[in-house]
Amino acid sequence: MTSVIAPLALLLVTILGAPNVTVLAPAGSVNEGAVAVSPVNPRICVAAGIHFRTSGLTVETFHTADAGATWIANGAVPVVGAFTRQWDPVLVFDRSGAAYLTTVGATADDHLWTILVYRSTDGGATWSGVDAAKNTAGRTDKPWLAIDTSGGAFDGSLYATWFTFGNAGHNGMHLARSRDHGATWSEASTIASSGWPFIATGTDGSVYASYYDAGTNHIAASRSDDGGVTFGAPFTIAPERTFPAGTIAYGTSAHQMAAGGGNLYVAYPCDSDDAGHPPSSVCFTRSLDRGASWSTPLRLSLPTQESGLPSIAVDKTNSEVLLSWIGRDASSDSGVLWTTRSRDAGATFEDPHPVSDNFPAHFPAGDYNQSASFAALRLAMFSDTDGHLSVARLSWAGDPPLPDPPAQLPRRRSVRP
């Protein structure tokens, strides 16, 4: 098993049996894992998860400089203003190697919620944060984060989305953007009246905001071609399905979206067949025309298993599409992390294979997990029911070696306001 070295000689040991799986939180109570790989040096990666403490929720971060052979635990991210509680982490890197983390932030009395965005310029060892939502009225939840790496006019722009509820007139999906590496953020704009948002950027600099459309009971999205200032008419991606409590796909809208090679890819929970029979499955669809039309969905998980919590990533060095999810036999409380990939832009996928050993999976175990892929380094986050947050390194025969680190970092570009 891979060992994990943390400060003060704290040794975090792997416990799931598979040699490619590292448990970042052996004491438990940590889930909803986020992860990102640096495009400058893919040996540098960052991870995060929600730590459920008796004193309140915090987001804990981890970093590695050797592609996950060892991970260093950093503890909780710094408090920003009065927002002493944090949850729902998401991670990205920009083209210069700076890492960004978004979380929900809340005051100790739970009176005020907001969206925080942190930045790290030392490979995830330290973080500094700002309030990106500027105390939007209502409860802010389910944020996501994306960055433009197109090299175009808005290269380096950060886009944060979230859902606001609990305040009439302010509910819905919101978006804020930053043109100065997360230092300042625009006023939030409303993209849709429904929730569970997701955000992705295309290779041409377009911005795609997806969400659960409660009016049509579908996953829908809109596209911006001006750096997130305005968004066009929404388009429908796939039907939405609600699953009962106690299932892996519990709830609704837990889809994920990725962009690469000019295409859009979406993974989402679905029924096991066209007749709507259980158990829940993981489906995939793609668009080759910027969201105008979508392919017939593919069911990627095993038909005999209950599956959910899909995560998706695209390797921008080779356009490989990576999917991971948790599956379990319907009569069992033991789950396994599964994965598959496509090397033809999502037209076909290889047979899925298990990544981890069995782990306790009587759910819920968080609402989402994040995956990351760059230069054939593939990482997928997951946790068991007890909150043993883990990261799996996914590999296939014939993978190339990681590229050598650069002699110097690339210089940053300025972006349009």
Buried (B, 14 or more C-beta within 10 A) or exposed (E): BBEBBBEEEEEBEBBBEBEBBBBBBBEBBBBBBBBBBBBBBBBBBBBBBBBBEEEBBBBBBBBBBEBBBBBBBBEBBEBBBBBBBBBBBBBBBBBBBBBBBBBBBBBEEEEBBBBBBBBBBEBBBBBBBBBBBEEBBBBBBBBBBBBBBBEBEBBBBBBBBBBBBEEEEBBBBBBBBBBEBBEEBBEBBEBBEBBBBBBBBBBEBBBBBBBBBBEEEBBBBBBBBEBBBEBEEBBEBBBBBEBEEEBBBBBBBBBBBBBBBBBBBBBBBBBBEEEEEBBBBBBBBBBBEBBEEBBEBBBBBBEEBBBBBBBBBBBBBBBBBBBBBBBBBEEEEEBBBBBBBBBEBBEEBEEBEEBBEBBBBBBBBBBBBBBBBBBBBBBBBBBBBBBBBBBBBBEEEEEEEBBEBEEEBEEBEEBEE
